[in-house]
Amino acid sequence: MITETKFQIGKNGITGGVIEGLNNALKTHKRIRIAVLKSSGRDRDSIQEMAKSIQSKLDVHCEFRIIGFTIILRRQAGKNKDKV
C-alpha cells in the first residue's frame, strides 16, 4: 500500500510554503494528492498550469496526473533534479 499525503491549494495559490511542504513530504512519501479549492480558480487550464508550475519548482523529479480538481504528484525513484 502506498502512503499518500494530502495538500490543499486555496486563494493564495502556490506559495513558497506550499513548495517547501511538498518538498518535505516527497522525502518520505511517494505520492501526494493536492486538492484545488474553489477559491483558487477551478478551470482545467489553470489547474494544468498549476501542476506544471509545481513540477518545475520541486527539488525532485515528479510526474503529475490531474483527475477532476485534484493533482496527483508521484515521485520518480532515484531521479533528483540538478539545482544550479
C-alpha positions as CSV (number, residue, x, y, z in Angstrom):
1,M,0.0,0.0,0.0
2,I,1.4,3.4,-1.0
3,T,1.1,6.0,1.7
4,E,-0.3,9.3,0.5
5,T,-0.2,12.8,1.8
6,K,-2.9,15.4,1.1
7,F,-2.5,19.1,0.5
8,Q,-4.9,21.9,-0.5
9,I,-4.3,24.9,-2.7
10,G,-6.6,27.8,-1.9
11,K,-6.9,31.5,-2.7
12,N,-3.2,32.2,-2.1
13,G,-2.2,29.8,-4.8
14,I,1.2,28.3,-5.0
15,T,3.4,30.0,-2.4
16,G,6.9,29.2,-1.1
17,G,5.4,27.5,1.9
18,V,3.4,25.1,-0.3
19,I,6.5,24.2,-2.3
20,E,8.5,23.7,0.8
21,G,5.8,21.5,2.3
22,L,5.6,19.4,-0.9
23,N,9.4,19.0,-1.0
24,N,9.4,17.8,2.6
25,A,6.5,15.4,2.0
26,L,8.2,14.0,-1.1
27,K,11.2,13.0,1.0
28,T,9.1,10.4,2.9
29,H,6.1,9.8,0.6
30,K,5.9,8.6,-3.0
31,R,2.5,10.1,-3.8
32,I,0.9,13.4,-2.9
33,R,-2.7,14.3,-3.6
34,I,-3.4,18.1,-4.0
35,A,-6.9,19.3,-3.9
36,V,-7.6,22.6,-5.8
37,L,-10.2,24.5,-3.9
38,K,-12.9,26.7,-5.5
39,S,-11.2,29.9,-4.2
40,S,-8.1,29.3,-6.3
41,G,-10.0,29.2,-9.6
42,R,-11.2,25.8,-10.8
43,D,-10.9,25.8,-14.6
44,R,-9.0,23.0,-16.2
45,D,-6.4,25.2,-17.9
46,S,-5.4,26.9,-14.6
47,I,-5.1,23.5,-12.9
48,Q,-2.9,22.3,-15.7
49,E,-0.7,25.4,-15.3
50,M,-0.6,25.0,-11.5
51,A,0.6,21.4,-11.9
52,K,3.3,22.4,-14.4
53,S,4.4,25.2,-12.1
54,I,4.6,22.9,-9.1
55,Q,6.5,20.3,-11.1
56,S,9.1,22.8,-12.2
57,K,9.7,24.2,-8.7
58,L,10.1,20.9,-6.8
59,D,13.6,19.6,-5.8
60,V,12.8,16.0,-7.0
61,H,11.6,14.8,-10.4
62,C,7.9,14.1,-10.3
63,E,5.2,13.3,-12.8
64,F,1.7,14.6,-12.3
65,R,-1.8,13.5,-13.2
66,I,-5.0,15.5,-13.0
67,I,-8.3,13.9,-12.0
68,G,-11.1,16.4,-11.7
69,F,-9.9,19.2,-9.4
70,T,-7.1,17.1,-7.9
71,I,-3.5,17.0,-8.9
72,I,-1.7,13.8,-8.0
73,L,2.1,14.0,-7.8
74,R,4.2,10.9,-8.0
75,R,7.9,10.9,-7.1
76,Q,10.2,9.1,-9.6
77,A,12.6,6.9,-7.7
78,G,16.2,7.9,-7.8
79,K,15.7,10.9,-10.0
80,N,16.7,14.2,-8.3
81,K,16.8,17.4,-10.2
82,D,20.2,19.1,-10.5
83,K,19.9,22.5,-9.0
84,V,22.5,25.1,-10.0
